[in-house]
Amino acid sequence: LAVPVQLPYGPPMTPADEPDALAHPLDAGAGTVGAALDPVVAHHRPDVWQGARATRFGQELVEQRAWLRAAADQLTVDARLLRARAALLRTAQALSP
């Protein structure tokens, strides 16, 4: 049932290994995406700049950070689903004759 996949840079992977391998970069990407605008927030304060443009920038910054955090959450959910699929595949492999 399990046909190993040979990649040019490592040992053969079983179908259950592939979802696990794909989940890792999703988790890493989630951390990067979720925190992408955090350094900008440190510089958005009244002693740096004020006025209508600063206010609008602050509002857009909040919106964009929320959007990025939602994207990061989705990446995390997708990684969990891949790991769950890998666990199911391993169980199926263990139960198959």
TAHUPE-V661882 format. One line per field, one symbol per residue. psi: psi as a letter, one per 20 degrees, with the letter a starting at -180 (. if undefined). A space follows every 10 residues. Layout:
psi->???
This chain:
psi->gooqpoqika rqqrhhhghg hhhghggghg ggghjhjghh hhinrhigqr aghhgggggh ggghggghhg ggghhgghgh hghhgggggg gghhiq.
